[in-house]
Amino acid sequence: MKFLFRYLRPYLGIMSVGLVIKTVGTLVELALPYILSYILDEIVPNNGRLSTIILWGGVMVLCALMALICNVKANRMASKVARDTTERVRHDLFSRILTLSGRQIDAFTIPSLESRVTTDTYNVHSFTDRIQRLGVRAPLLLMGGIVVTLVMDSFLSLVMLAALPLIFVVVYFVSAYGVRLYTRVQKSVDGMIRVVREDSQGIRVIKALSKVKAEHQRYDRVNRGLVHDEKRASLTMGVVNPVMNLIMNLGITFVVLVGAYRVMGNQTEPGKIVAFTQYFTMISTATMSITRIFMMYTKCSASCRRIQEVVDAEPDLIPRSQEDFPPRSGPGYITFDHVNFAYDRSRDTLKDISFSICRGQTLGVIGATGSGKSTLIALLMRMYDVDSGAIYIGDRDVRTYQKAELNALFGVAMQNDFLYSDTIEENIRFGRELSHEQIVHAATVAQADDFITAFPEGYGHMLSQKATNISGGQKQRLLISRALAAQPDILILDDSSSALDYKTDANLRAAIARELRDTTLVVVAQRVSSVMSSDLILVLDEGEIIGSGTHAELLQSCPVYREISESQMGGAFVE
């Protein structure tokens, strides 16, 4: 919980004020049964006048109102602290998620990160709010009730106190076990979110292939696992309240029996018995509240550990000095020098990749699914670090660039990239300082301006969530427009024209060549027509370069490339 405390530290002032207000309200509330006992035992038996009884009754009403006002004010302050604290935790967590390396995201998994941002931060909010509301009130009622009852009648108080050690033993052991159970519950939540996320993204394919029943069964399996873990945790933690109720009710019974015996022996007064039952109720309620705090603590503790794992994860893609990775000279702008890489450190995904292209040239990368095309792009953008070898942009190793400096070099359009629910113009602008003219120019180059201006709202046309109200080809052209808009030094098109017809694809490549002469273009594709005009084409197979050269050279030297070309276009290209 040290992790949570560092977020609460800036609010210690307001929390202290709330503590004082809560303390005043609770102490006033503790005085009510004592005043009632005084009225019953001192005023009424001694020929107390009605006016005196009304006066003391008014004091009780004022105390009740004061307790109400103090509790409401303190609770509002607690809500503000909980809200602001959770906002900062969620902000830092989300910011850290955005800066995680590819390996770290693979280790945490996307569903788990989603769960940490939602469910785990909710548990932190609930505990932060409740600990301020009940963490002061409940102990004060418990300790204050014990002190007052000891002053009123120490013998009856000891009868009541005999039940408390049993309660705390139950709370301690059950709560310690509950932390492990709720950690397991959160992992089950991660699994369920993963299935829901996958099915929601692939709902059209699931329906098209009539796999609704199979996916429903898969969801049922993870859901049953979550229910099992939640049931186990809930049953374990649910033991606390009934056991405490039993112990407290037995305590009240013994207090009443012993108290009745002492009243009959003139050893105490009836008013004290009435006050004792009220104090015992307060103590019982306070003890139950403390139990709830412990239950929420178990959830919050498990959630804080999961959040801290992400927030405090060591950056593993920090910029390195040029002394560690000295610059190199050469004509190439992008250079891969004997690069090897594996996701799981056991089986190489890329093996001994070496090539070089000059500024303004076009690199084409082609190969079967799983051949390492997208991995090559990820390494170029330093989403991962190479296991061996080096990658250079200009004369510098990519590991020596500052993150913002490196990212500013690229414009990227992926096949399955995202568009959010906003206007077309804002999707292309993507939060950057770009003029409307720059956006229109980028859309024109990307062959998107014609269909955009066909909408009545033009560039103000609102896209639905995931852009389901436009076609796949239109989505890809908008993504390419976004990549082009900032005039990047390196433009990467990762299978981003797969939904375009051959004519539009040809026009797109011609427009890019005409308008972006100084931009180095990297095209990843499975269609020969998308890469055939490249200055250098790499043919990848199982992470290795099995052919490199121009289109004409590969037709002569690479049987695999020739086979792909002939199967797609009969070996020729038609504009």
C-alpha positions in Angstrom: 0.0 0.0 0.0 3.0 2.3 -0.1 2.2 2.8 -3.7 -1.2 4.3 -2.9 0.2 6.4 -0.1 2.5 8.3 -2.5 -0.6 9.4 -4.4 -2.3 10.4 -1.2 0.6 12.4 0.1 -0.4 15.7 -1.7 -3.9 15.4 0.0 -2.7 14.9 3.6 -3.8 18.5 4.4 -7.4 18.1 3.3 -7.5 14.6 4.7 -6.3 16.0 8.1 -9.1 18.6 8.1 -11.6 15.9 7.2 -10.2 13.8 10.0 -10.8 16.5 12.5 -14.3 17.1 11.3 -15.1 13.4 11.3 -13.6 13.1 14.8 -15.8 15.9 16.1 -18.9 14.4 14.6 -18.2 10.9 15.9 -17.5 12.2 19.5 -20.7 14.1 19.5 -22.5 11.0 18.3 -20.9 9.0 21.2 -22.3 11.4 23.7 -26.0 10.6 22.7 -26.4 7.3 24.7 -24.6 8.9 27.7 -27.1 11.8 27.7 -30.0 9.4 27.4 -28.6 7.4 30.4 -28.3 10.6 32.4 -31.9 11.6 31.6 -33.2 8.1 32.6 -31.1 7.6 35.7 -30.7 11.2 37.1 -33.4 13.5 35.9 -36.5 11.3 35.6 -36.1 9.5 39.0 -35.4 12.8 40.9 -38.8 14.4 40.0 -37.4 15.9 36.9 -39.5 18.6 35.4 -40.8 18.3 31.9 -39.0 21.5 30.9 -35.7 19.9 32.0 -36.4 16.7 30.1 -37.2 18.8 27.0 -34.0 20.8 27.5 -31.8 17.7 27.6 -33.8 16.3 24.7 -33.0 19.4 22.7 -29.3 18.9 23.6 -29.6 15.4 22.1 -31.3 16.8 18.9 -28.5 19.4 18.6 -25.9 16.8 19.0 -27.5 14.6 16.4 -27.7 17.5 13.9 -24.1 18.5 14.6 -23.0 14.8 14.0 -25.0 14.8 10.7 -23.4 18.1 9.4 -19.9 17.0 10.4 -20.3 13.5 8.7 -21.8 15.0 5.5 -19.0 17.6 5.2 -16.3 15.0 6.0 -17.8 12.5 3.5 -17.8 15.2 0.7 -14.1 15.9 1.4 -13.4 12.2 1.3 -15.1 11.8 -2.0 -13.1 14.6 -3.5 -9.8 13.1 -2.3 -10.8 9.7 -3.6 -11.8 11.1 -7.0 -8.7 13.2 -7.4 -6.3 10.4 -6.2 -7.8 7.8 -8.5 -7.7 10.3 -11.4 -3.9 10.7 -10.9 -3.4 6.9 -10.5 -5.4 6.2 -13.7 -3.6 9.0 -15.5 -0.1 7.7 -14.6 -1.2 4.1 -15.3 -2.5 5.0 -18.8 0.5 7.2 -19.6 2.8 4.3 -18.6 0.9 1.9 -20.7 1.4 4.1 -23.8 5.2 4.1 -23.2 5.5 0.3 -22.6 7.8 -1.5 -25.0 6.5 -4.2 -27.3 8.0 -6.9 -25.0 6.4 -5.4 -21.9 3.0 -5.2 -23.6 3.4 -8.8 -24.7 4.3 -9.8 -21.1 1.3 -7.9 -19.4 -1.1 -8.7 -22.3 -3.7 -6.1 -23.6 -6.7 -7.6 -21.7 -4.8 -7.5 -18.4 -3.8 -3.8 -19.0 -7.4 -3.0 -19.8 -8.5 -4.7 -16.5 -5.9 -2.7 -14.5 -7.1 0.6 -15.9 -10.8 -0.2 -15.2 -11.4 -2.8 -12.4 -8.2 -2.3 -10.4 -8.5 1.5 -10.4 -12.1 1.2 -9.3 -11.0 -0.9 -6.3 -8.4 1.8 -5.4 -11.2 4.4 -5.6 -13.5 2.5 -3.4 -10.9 1.8 -0.7 -9.6 5.4 -0.7 -13.2 6.7 -0.3 -14.2 4.2 2.4 -11.0 4.4 4.4 -11.6 8.1 5.0 -15.3 7.7 5.8 -15.0 4.6 8.0 -11.3 4.5 8.8 -11.8 7.3 11.3 -15.4 6.9 12.4 -15.3 3.1 13.0 -12.2 3.0 15.2 -13.5 6.1 17.2 -16.9 4.5 17.7 -15.2 1.3 18.7 -12.6 2.8 21.1 -14.8 5.6 22.3 -17.6 3.2 23.0 -15.3 0.9 25.0 -13.9 3.9 27.0 -17.3 5.3 27.9 -18.7 1.9 28.9 -15.7 1.3 31.1 -16.3 4.6 32.8 -20.1 3.8 33.2 -19.8 0.2 34.4 -16.4 -1.6 34.1 -17.9 -5.0 35.0 -20.5 -4.9 32.1 -17.9 -3.5 29.8 -15.5 -6.4 30.4 -18.4 -8.8 29.6 -18.8 -7.0 26.3 -15.1 -6.8 25.6 -14.6 -10.5 25.9 -16.1 -10.9 22.4 -13.7 -8.5 20.6 -10.5 -10.7 20.5 -12.5 -13.4 18.7 -13.7 -11.0 16.1 -10.2 -9.6 15.4 -8.8 -13.1 15.0 -11.4 -14.0 12.4 -10.9 -10.7 10.5 -7.1 -11.0 10.4 -6.9 -14.6 9.1 -9.7 -14.3 6.6 -8.4 -11.0 5.2 -4.9 -12.4 4.8 -6.2 -15.3 2.8 -8.6 -13.0 0.9 -5.7 -11.0 -0.7 -4.5 -14.1 -2.6 -8.1 -15.0 -3.6 -8.8 -11.6 -5.0 -5.6 -11.6 -7.0 -6.7 -14.8 -8.6 -10.1 -13.2 -9.3 -8.4 -10.3 -11.1 -6.5 -12.7 -13.3 -9.8 -14.4 -14.2 -11.2 -11.0 -15.1 -8.2 -10.5 -17.4 -9.1 -13.8 -19.2 -12.7 -12.9 -19.6 -11.9 -9.4 -21.0 -9.5 -11.0 -23.5 -12.3 -13.3 -24.8 -14.9 -10.4 -24.9 -12.3 -8.2 -26.7 -11.5 -10.8 -29.3 -15.1 -11.7 -30.0 -16.3 -8.0 -30.2 -13.6 -7.3 -32.7 -14.3 -10.4 -34.8 -18.1 -10.5 -34.5 -18.6 -10.3 -38.2 -16.3 -13.2 -39.0 -17.9 -15.2 -36.1 -21.3 -14.7 -37.6 -20.2 -15.3 -41.2 -18.6 -18.6 -40.2 -21.5 -19.6 -38.0 -19.3 -19.9 -34.9 -21.6 -18.0 -32.5 -22.3 -21.2 -30.5 -18.6 -22.1 -30.4 -17.6 -18.7 -29.2 -20.4 -18.7 -26.7 -19.0 -21.9 -25.3 -15.6 -20.4 -25.1 -17.0 -17.4 -23.2 -18.9 -19.7 -20.9 -15.7 -21.5 -20.0 -13.8 -18.4 -18.9 -17.0 -17.0 -17.3 -17.4 -20.2 -15.2 -13.8 -19.9 -14.2 -14.4 -16.3 -13.1 -17.6 -17.3 -11.2 -15.7 -20.1 -9.5 -12.9 -17.8 -8.3 -15.4 -15.0 -7.3 -17.5 -17.6 -5.5 -14.6 -18.9 -3.6 -13.4 -15.4 -2.6 -16.9 -14.3 -1.7 -17.7 -17.4 0.4 -14.4 -17.0 2.2 -14.9 -13.3 2.9 -18.6 -13.9 3.5 -17.8 -15.9 6.6 -16.7 -12.8 8.4 -20.0 -11.0 8.8 -22.1 -14.0 10.1 -19.4 -15.0 12.5 -19.1 -11.4 13.8 -22.9 -11.1 14.1 -23.0 -14.3 16.1 -20.3 -13.2 18.4 -21.8 -9.7 18.9 -25.3 -11.0 19.5 -24.0 -13.4 22.0 -22.2 -10.5 23.7 -25.3 -8.4 23.8 -27.2 -11.3 25.3 -24.7 -11.7 28.0 -24.6 -8.0 28.7 -28.4 -7.8 29.1 -28.5 -10.9 31.3 -25.6 -9.7 33.5 -27.0 -6.2 33.5 -30.4 -7.4 34.6 -28.9 -9.3 37.5 -26.9 -6.3 38.5 -30.0 -4.0 38.4 -31.8 -6.4 40.6 -28.9 -6.3 43.0 -28.8 -2.4 42.9 -25.3 -2.5 41.5 -26.2 -0.5 38.4 -29.1 1.6 37.0 -31.6 0.7 34.2 -30.5 3.7 32.1 -27.0 2.3 31.9 -28.3 -0.9 30.6 -30.2 1.0 27.8 -27.0 3.0 27.1 -24.9 -0.2 27.1 -27.2 -1.7 24.4 -26.8 1.4 22.3 -23.1 1.5 22.8 -22.9 -2.2 22.1 -24.8 -1.6 18.8 -22.3 1.2 18.0 -19.4 -1.0 18.7 -20.9 -3.8 16.7 -21.6 -1.5 13.7 -18.0 -0.1 14.0 -16.6 -3.6 14.1 -18.6 -4.6 11.0 -17.3 -1.4 9.3 -13.8 -2.3 10.2 -14.4 -5.7 8.7 -15.7 -4.1 5.5 -12.5 -2.0 5.4 -10.4 -5.2 5.7 -12.4 -6.8 2.8 -11.9 -3.7 0.7 -8.3 -3.6 1.7 -7.7 -7.1 0.3 -9.1 -6.0 -3.0 -7.2 -2.7 -3.0 -4.0 -4.4 -2.0 -4.2 -6.9 -4.8 -5.1 -4.1 -7.3 -2.4 -1.8 -6.1 0.2 -4.5 -6.7 -1.1 -5.0 -10.2 -1.1 -1.3 -11.0 2.3 -0.8 -9.5 3.7 -3.6 -11.7 2.9 -1.4 -14.7 3.6 2.1 -13.3 6.9 1.1 -11.9 8.0 -1.1 -14.8 11.5 -0.2 -15.7 11.8 1.4 -19.1 13.6 -1.0 -21.4 13.9 1.2 -24.5 15.9 4.1 -23.0 18.1 6.1 -25.4 21.7 4.9 -25.4 24.8 7.1 -25.8 26.7 7.2 -29.1 29.7 6.0 -27.2 27.9 2.7 -26.7 26.7 2.6 -30.3 28.9 4.8 -32.3 27.7 6.3 -35.6 28.7 4.9 -38.9 29.4 6.4 -42.3 27.9 5.2 -45.5 25.5 6.1 -48.3 22.5 4.3 -46.8 19.8 6.2 -45.0 18.1 3.1 -43.5 20.5 0.3 -42.9 20.0 -3.1 -41.2 23.4 -4.7 -40.2 23.1 -8.4 -39.4 20.0 -8.1 -37.4 18.6 -11.0 -35.4 15.5 -10.9 -33.2 13.2 -13.3 -31.4 10.0 -12.5 -29.4 10.5 -15.4 -26.9 14.3 -15.4 -26.9 14.3 -19.0 -28.2 13.3 -19.1 -31.8 14.5 -16.4 -34.1 11.8 -14.4 -35.9 14.3 -12.5 -38.0 17.7 -14.0 -38.9 20.8 -12.1 -40.1 18.9 -9.3 -41.9 21.1 -7.0 -43.8 20.3 -4.3 -46.4 20.6 -0.6 -47.0 18.6 2.0 -48.9 19.3 5.7 -49.6 17.2 8.7 -48.7 14.2 9.2 -51.0 14.3 5.6 -52.2 11.6 3.0 -51.8 12.0 -0.3 -50.0 9.5 -3.1 -50.7 9.1 -6.0 -48.3 7.1 -9.1 -49.5 6.6 -12.5 -48.1 4.1 -15.0 -46.7 2.1 -14.4 -43.5 4.4 -15.0 -40.5 7.6 -14.4 -42.5 8.6 -11.4 -40.3 7.5 -8.4 -42.4 5.8 -6.5 -39.6 8.5 -7.5 -37.1 11.1 -5.8 -39.4 9.0 -2.6 -39.3 8.6 -2.8 -35.5 12.4 -3.0 -35.1 12.9 -0.1 -37.4 10.6 2.1 -35.3 12.2 0.7 -32.1 9.1 -0.9 -30.7 11.6 -3.7 -29.8 15.3 -3.8 -29.5 17.3 -6.1 -31.7 18.9 -9.2 -30.0 22.1 -8.7 -32.1 23.2 -6.5 -35.0 22.2 -2.9 -35.5 19.7 -0.7 -37.3 20.8 2.8 -38.5 18.8 5.8 -39.7 21.1 8.2 -41.2 24.5 7.6 -39.5 23.0 6.9 -36.1 21.9 3.7 -34.4 18.2 3.9 -33.7 19.0 3.1 -30.0 20.7 6.5 -29.7 17.6 8.5 -30.7 15.4 10.2 -28.1 11.9 8.7 -28.3 10.2 11.8 -29.6 13.0 12.5 -32.0 12.7 9.0 -33.5 8.9 9.0 -33.6 8.9 12.3 -35.5 10.7 10.7 -38.4 7.9 8.3 -39.2 4.5 8.3 -40.8 2.8 5.0 -40.4 -0.3 3.3 -41.8 -1.1 -0.2 -40.7 -3.6 -2.6 -42.3 -5.6 -2.9 -39.0 -5.0 0.5 -37.6 -7.8 2.4 -35.9 -10.1 5.3 -36.6 -12.1 6.8 -33.8 -15.5 8.3 -33.6 -14.9 11.9 -34.8 -14.9 13.8 -38.0 -12.7 12.7 -41.0 -10.6 15.9 -40.6 -9.9 15.2 -36.9 -9.0 11.6 -37.7 -6.4 12.7 -40.3 -5.2 15.6 -38.0 -4.8 13.1 -35.1 -4.2 15.9 -32.6 -1.3 17.5 -34.5 -0.9 21.1 -35.5 -2.0 20.7 -39.1 -3.9 23.2 -41.3 -7.0 22.2 -43.3 -4.9 22.7 -46.4 -2.3 20.2 -45.3 -5.1 17.7 -44.5 -6.7 18.1 -47.9 -3.4 17.8 -49.6 -2.6 14.5 -47.8 -6.1 13.2 -48.6 -5.6 14.1 -52.3 -2.3 12.2 -52.4 -3.9 9.2 -50.7 -6.7 9.1 -53.2 -9.3 9.9 -50.5 -10.4 13.4 -51.4 -12.9 12.3 -54.0 -15.0 10.1 -51.7 -14.6 12.6 -48.7 -16.0 15.5 -50.7 -18.8 13.3 -51.9 -20.2 13.3 -48.3 -22.6 16.3 -47.6 -20.4 17.3 -44.7 -17.2 16.8 -46.6 -14.2 16.6 -44.2 -16.7 17.2 -41.3 -18.3 13.9 -41.9 -18.6 12.0 -38.6 -17.2 8.5 -38.5 -18.9 5.9 -36.3 -17.0 3.9 -33.8 -14.3 1.8 -35.6 -15.4 3.6 -38.8 -18.1 1.1 -39.6 -20.0 3.6 -41.8 -17.3 3.6 -44.5 -15.8 0.8 -46.6 -12.5 -1.0 -46.0 -10.8 0.7 -48.9 -12.0 4.1 -47.7 -10.6 3.3 -44.2 -7.2 2.5 -45.6 -7.1 5.7 -47.6 -7.9 7.7 -44.5 -5.1 5.9 -42.6 -2.7 6.6 -45.4 -3.8 10.3 -45.4 -3.0 10.4 -41.7 0.4 9.0 -42.3 1.2 11.5 -45.1 -0.2 14.6 -43.4 2.9 15.6 -41.5 5.3 15.1 -44.4 7.4 12.4 -42.6 11.0 11.6 -43.5 10.1 7.9 -43.5 6.7 6.7 -44.7 5.7 3.1 -43.7 2.8 1.5 -45.4 2.3 -1.9 -43.7 -0.1 -3.9 -45.9 -2.2 -0.7 -45.9 -3.4 -0.9 -49.5 -4.7 -4.5 -49.4 -8.3 -3.3 -49.7 -7.6 -1.0 -52.7 -8.3 -2.0 -56.3 -5.3 -2.2 -58.6 -6.0 1.2 -60.3 -6.4 3.1 -57.0 -3.2 1.4 -55.7 -1.3 2.4 -58.8 -2.5 6.0 -58.6 -1.6 6.1 -54.9 2.0 5.0 -55.6 2.3 7.4 -58.5 1.1 10.3 -56.3 3.4 9.5 -53.5 6.4 9.3 -55.8 5.4 12.6 -57.3 4.6 14.6 -54.2 7.0 13.0 -51.6 10.3 12.9 -53.5 12.5 13.3 -50.5 10.5 10.8 -48.3 12.0 7.4 -47.9 9.1 4.9 -48.4 8.9 1.4 -46.9 6.1 -0.7 -48.4 5.1 -4.0 -46.8 2.7 -6.0 -48.9 1.7 -9.4 -50.2 0.9 -8.0 -53.6 3.7 -7.7 -56.1 2.0 -4.8 -57.8 2.5 -2.8 -54.5 6.2 -3.3 -54.4 7.4 -3.8 -58.0 8.4 -0.2 -58.5 10.6 -0.2 -55.4 14.3 0.5 -55.6 15.0 -2.5 -53.4 12.6 -5.4 -52.7 13.2 -7.9 -49.9 11.6 -11.4 -50.1 11.2 -12.8 -46.6 10.6 -16.4 -45.7 10.6 -17.6 -42.1 12.5 -14.6 -41.0 15.3 -14.8 -43.6 16.0 -12.8 -46.8 15.7 -15.3 -49.6 15.9 -12.7 -52.3 16.7 -9.0 -52.7 16.9 -6.7 -55.7 14.6 -4.9 -58.1 11.5 -6.4 -59.6 13.4 -7.4 -62.8 16.3 -8.8 -60.9 14.1 -10.9 -58.6 12.1 -12.3 -61.5 15.5 -13.8 -62.7 17.1 -14.7 -59.4 14.3 -15.6 -56.9 12.0 -18.5 -57.8 9.6 -17.7 -54.9 9.2 -14.1 -56.1 8.7 -15.2 -59.6 6.1 -17.6 -58.6 4.2 -15.0 -56.6 4.4 -12.5 -59.5 3.2 -15.0 -62.1 0.3 -16.2 -59.8 -0.9 -12.7 -59.2 -0.3 -10.9 -62.5 1.0 -13.5 -64.9 4.5 -11.9 -64.6 3.3 -8.6 -66.1 1.9 -5.4 -64.7 -1.1 -3.6 -66.0 -1.8 0.0 -65.1 
